[in-house]
Amino acid sequence: MEQGIKLHLKRGMISGGLEVAAILKGMGLLRDCAGLGTIFTLHHVRPALPRRFAPNGHLEVTPDFLDLAITRLKRDGYEFLPLESVPERAASAKGKRPFVALTLDDGNRDNLEFALPIFARHNTPFTVFVAQGLSERTHSLWWETLAELLERQDRLTFDFGSGQEFVPLGTPSQKEAAFSRFVAFVHGIDESEAVARIDELAVRNGLEPLDIVRTSIMDREELRDLARHPLASLGAHTVSHRALARLPEAEAAAEMALSADYVAEIIGKRPTTIAYPYGTNDAVSPREGRLAAELGFSVGVTTRPGMIDQASGNALTLLPRLSLNGHYQKARYASALASGIPMRLMGRREAP
C-alpha cells in the first residue's frame, strides 16, 4: 500500500509541475530555460494495452501521443534534427531555432511498426539505439521478464542474498513493492548474475525470457530494413545492456566497441552515436564519456534530464535527454518539457 501511495504522490507532483510549466510557457515566461534544444528519449511506441500491473508503463507511449507531441512541437517552432547533427548545432547555434532530436532505446519492433509511419508523416529524423544481445537473442529484457512474471503470479520464493524468502504478490501494491525490490537487487550485485537468477526464476515458473525478447525486439534483418529509411539512424547501445559504470574499464570499452561493430555490420558504416544503458548517474560516469570519445563516437547520450546549451559542446559524449514518459502523455507536456521550465521548477532529478 505504501509503495502505491508514494508512486501516486510522485506522479501527481510531476503532473502538477508540468501543468504549471505549460502555463508559464504559454505566458511567454522563463524563456531562458530552453537552451539550444532538447534530445527526447522513448522506448516503446504502441497502442495501450489493458493491464492492471504495468511497472514499465513509463517506457511506453501510444502512437497517437507521439503524433500529437510532434505536431505540437512543430507548432511551437522547433526544428527537428538528426542526433548526429547536434555537435554542429551546439558549435554554431546563433540565430537558429531551438531544436528537437528524437531517440528510441533498445530496438523495439514497435518502433518499426508504429513509430516509423509517424516519423515519415512528419518528416522527422530519429535514432534507434541497438543492443546486440537483444537483437541476437542472447540476452533478456529482465525488466520485461519481471513485469510479466509478477503479473502472472500471486506468490513467489526468491533468494535476495539471505536465503529463500516468500514474496507476496496478491495485490497491485505488493507487486509494485516486489518489482522495486528486484530492481534494487539487479543494481546492487553483479548485474549478469542478478539477471541470470531472474531468468532462472522465470523459467521455473513457466516463462521463457528469450520469448519476450523475440516478441519485442527487432532482429538484424528488421534493423537493416529500418536503417534503409532516409529518416532513420542506428546507434550503439552495448551488447548486454548492463550499467557500464559498474563494469571494469576494459569490459565497458568492449561492450561499447562490439556494439558499434555490430551496428556497422548492419548499416555498412560505424555509428557515431551511443546511448548508455539506463543512463542514470549511477550507471554512467565521466569514464564512459571518455571511452566513447576514444572509440570514435561523436555523441553519447544519458538519461540525465537537462537541456542542450553552449556548455554541451564540451561534453558531447555525456549529453542529457528528456523522457517522453508514458505516465504523462499530453502534447502540452512535451511542449513544456522542451521549454526547459520543468527542470527549473522541479530540479533535474524530479523531471520525468
N, C-alpha and C positions, 0 to 999 in steps of 0.2 A: 504493500500500500504506500509506504513512504517513498519508494523509488518512483512510483507513478505520479505522486504529488510533486516531487521535485522536477520531473520531466515536464509536467503540465505548467508549473510555475516558470520554468526557464523558457519554454516556448512562448508563453504569454508575454514575458518580459521582452523577448526578441521581437515578437509581432508588434508589440506596442512601440518599441524603438523604431521599427521600420515604418510604422504609420506616421510617427512624428517626423521622421526623416523625409517621408514623401510630402508631407505638408510643407516643411521648410524648403524643400527643393521647389515645390510649386510656387512658393512666395519669392523665389529667387535669392534666398539667403544661403550663407556659408558656401559660396561658390568656390572658395579657395581650397575646399576639401577634395576636389575631383582629381587633382594631379593631371598627368598626361593621358591617363586612360586606365582601363581595367582588364584583367585577364579573368575570365569566368571558368569555373570547372564544373563539369557534370559527370555522371556515370551512366545510369540507365535513362533512356527516353522511351517510354512505353505506356500504353493505356493503363489506367489504375486498375488494380486487382482488389476484389473484396476480401480483405484479410483482417482478422481480429488482432493478430500479433505481427507487427512489421518493424522490428528494431532497426532495419536498414532503410526505413522509409525516407530518410534524409538523402539517400543516394538515388532516388527515383523521381523524375518529373514526367508529366504527361506531354505528348506531342502538342496538344492544344496550348499548354502553358508555354512551351518553347516558342511556338509560333507567335503567341501574343507578346512574349517578352522581347523577341527580336523586333517585332513591329513597333513596340513602344520605344525601344532604344533607338531605332531608326528615326522615329518621330522626334525624339529628343536631340537628334543631330549627330549621333556618334558615327564614326567611320569604323567599319569592320575590317580588321587587318589579320593576315595570317600571323601566327605566333612567331615564325622565324623573322618577321619584319620588325618586331618590337625593338631590337637593339638599334636599328637605323632610326626608328622614330624617336627613341629616347635621346639619341645624339643630335637630332635636328627637328625638334617639335615646334619651334617658334612659328606662330601664325597658323598652325594646323589645328583642326578639330580634335577633340578628345576621341580616343579610340576604344574599341572593344575587341578582344581576341577570345575566341571560344575554343575550349579544350574539353576532351572527354577521356576519362581514365579507364583502363583495363581492356578495352576492345570488345565491349558487349555487342552481341549480334543485333540488338535493337537499335544501335547506332546506325547500322546499315539499313535496317528495315523501316524505322520510323523517323530517325533524326535526319538522315541524308535528304529525303524529299523536302523537308522543311528548309534545310540549308540551301538546297538547289533553288527552291522557290524564291528565297530572299537573296540569292547570290552572295551568301556569306561564307567565307572560308572557315575551316575548322581543322583541329589537330586531334587525332586519336592516339593515345599512348598505349603501346603494346607490351604486355608481359609475356615473354616467350613461354614460360612454364604453363601459362593458362592456354594460350592458343595451341600449344603442342600437347596439352592434356597430361602433363607430368606433375602438375601442382594443383591444389584445390583452392577454392574460394572459401576459406574457413568461416568467414562471417556469414556467407550464404548457407553453408552447411549447418552452422549453428542455428540460424533462424528457422530453417526447415525442420531440423531435429527437435528443437524446443517446441515448435508449433505442434508437432505430431504427438509428443509425449506428455503425460501428466506426472511423471516422476522419472528420475534417473539416479544412478550412482556414479560417482567420479572421484578420482584421487587428485586433489589440487596441490598435493605435496605433504599432507599429514595423514594419509590413509584414506580409504574409501569413505565417501560421505553420501548421505541421502540428499538429493536436490529436489525439492518440491516444485512442481510446475502446474499446479492445479488452477491457478488464476493468472490473468494477464500480468499483474504486478509481480508475481513470483517468477514468471517467465522473463520479465524485464530485468529483475534482480539477478537471475541466473545468467542472462546474456552479459550483463555488465561484469559479473564475476569471471566469466570465461574470457572476456576481452582483457581484463586485468591479468589473467593467467597467461595469455598469449604474450603480452608485452612485459611480463615480469620474469620470464625464464627464457632459455634458448628458444627462439621462435620456431625453428624447424621441429624441435622436439614437441613443443606445445601443439602445433598444427597436426603432427603425426598422431598424437594421442586423441585429439578431437576427431580426426578421421577414423581412427580405430573405434571410438565410441559410436560414431555414426553407423559404421558397418555392423557393429554388434546389434544395433537396433534397426537393421534392415534398410539403411540409407547409404547409397553409394556416392561419395563426394564427387568423383570424376564425372558421374552422370549429370550433376548440376553444372559442371564446367562445360560439358559438351552441349548442353541445352542453352547455356547463356552466352558463351564466348565465341567470337569468330575464329575460324581456323585460318591456316596460312592462305588458302585459295580465296576465302572471303575477304581477307585483309588485302590481298592483291587486287581483287575486284574493286574494293573501296578506294584504294590508292590511285586507281586509274582515273577517278573523277577529278576534274581540274580544281575543284574547291578543297579537296581532301589532302591532308598531310599525315604521315605516320611519324610518331616519336617513340623513343625508348622508354621503358617502364620497368627495367630489370628483368631477371629471369624468374625469380621465385617470389617476388612481391614481398620481400622482407624489409624491415626497417633498417636502412643502411647504416645509420649512426651507431647501431648496436652490433655491427659486424666488424671484424678486424679489417684494417685498411685494404690489404691485398684482396680479401674476399669481396669487399664493397666495390672495389675497382673492377674486379672480374665480372660482377653482376651487371655493372653498367656497360662495360665493353662488349660482353657477349650479347646483351640486349641490342646494342647498336649493330653488331654483326648480323643478328637475326633480321632486324628491320631492313638492313642493306640487302640481304638475300631476297627479300620480298619485293623491294621497290627499285633495286639496282643502284642505289647510292646510299651513303651513310647518312643517317638522320642528324640534324643539327640541334634537335630539342630533346629534352628528357624531363620526365616527371618523377619525382621521388615518391616511392610508396608511402602512403599515409600523409607524408608531407608536413607533419607537425614538428614542434620544436624538439621533442624528444626522439623523433625519427630521422631528422635531417640536421646536420651540423655544418659549420664552415668547411670542415674537411671534405664533405661531399661536393660543395661548390667548387673547391679547388680541384678535386678529382675530375669533375665534369669538364672544367676548362682544359685540364691536361689531356683529356681524352678527345678533345676537339668539339665538344658541344658549345654552341654559342648562346643557348638559352637553357636554363634549368628552372623548373617551377616547383614550388612548395604548395602547401595549403594554408600557410600563414596568411591571415586576412590583411589586406592592405592595397593601396593604390600604386600604380606605376608613376614615378616622378623623376625629376632630374637626377636624383641620387641613385636611382635604379641602374643607371649606366655604369656604376661602379660595382654592381652586384648582379650581373646578368644571369649568373647560374644559381641564384638563390632568390628568384622573384616571387612575390606574393600572388595569391589568387583568391577570388571570392567565389563562394559556392552558390549556385542556383539550387537551393535546398528544397527537397520535396515537401517539407513542412510549411513552406512559405510561398506557395505558388500563386502569386498575384503579380501582374505585369508592373504595377506601380512599385512593388518591392524590388524588382530587378532594376527599375529606374532609380529608386532610392539608393540601392547598393552602388550603382555606377557613379552616383554623385559623391561618394565618399563620406557622406554625412553620418551614416550609422557608426562608422569607426570612430568619428569624433564624439558621438553621443554615448556609445556603449563601451568603447575601448576595443582594441583589436582582438582580445581574447573572447569577447562575447558576441562578436558579429557572426552571422551564420556562414 
